[in-house]
Amino acid sequence: MKLSILITREQINARIDQLATQIAEDYRDRRPLILGTLKGSFIFTSDLVRKLDMPVEIDFVRLSSYGSGAETSGKIEVVQDVRTIIEDRHVLVIEDIVDTGLTARFLLDHLSSRQPSSLSLCTLLDKPSRRTVEVPIAYVGFTVPNKFVVGYGIDFDEKFRNLPDVCALED
Ligand code: 5GP
């Protein structure tokens, strides 16, 4: 297995500055609930919220993901649900990757049934070439090609989450 850097830590840092500026402007005076998705977006979420110069609330939700390999099972489950009451709240979901879109679609449907005032999605990485269901994405960090990526919170078999850069995994 070979790792090659796809997005450097400097590029990530600079892009998060821009995203945070935009988000802070869009959500000014609305005290959004920032909802990170575990485990893949834990680093992105923590870097992003530290750059949001505004009052926010933070919670996490955990969905079942790929399992142990690189192929999606297609079956998605809530492993740890959001505890915060989201009715009448402005909810911003933070994802690591939107690939086929199935996970994000499932989560948005799951949350919207609880009547938040608004519900938007921010993803670090977008792989539009793989999309099978339509998902509205309000904030995209980077659009990436159809490669299997790891690092910056994103794993392969629970490995590589701690890499500071987003890397492509080639075999
Ligand atoms: P989707 O449901 O959009 O197909 O997939 C979303 C989830 O699949 C992501 O949150 C992530 O956990 C996983 N995933 C999609 N593409 C990749 C990838 O390139 N690398 C890794 N490690 N996980 C991925």
Boltz pocket constraint, residues with backbone or C-beta under 6 A from the ligand:
constraints:
  - pocket:
      binder: B
      contacts: [[A, 40], [A, 65], [A, 66], [A, 72], [A, 95], [A, 96], [A, 97], [A, 98], [A, 99], [A, 100], [A, 101], [A, 102], [A, 103], [A, 104], [A, 147], [A, 148], [A, 149], [A, 150], [A, 154], [A, 155], [A, 156]]
      max_distance: 6.0
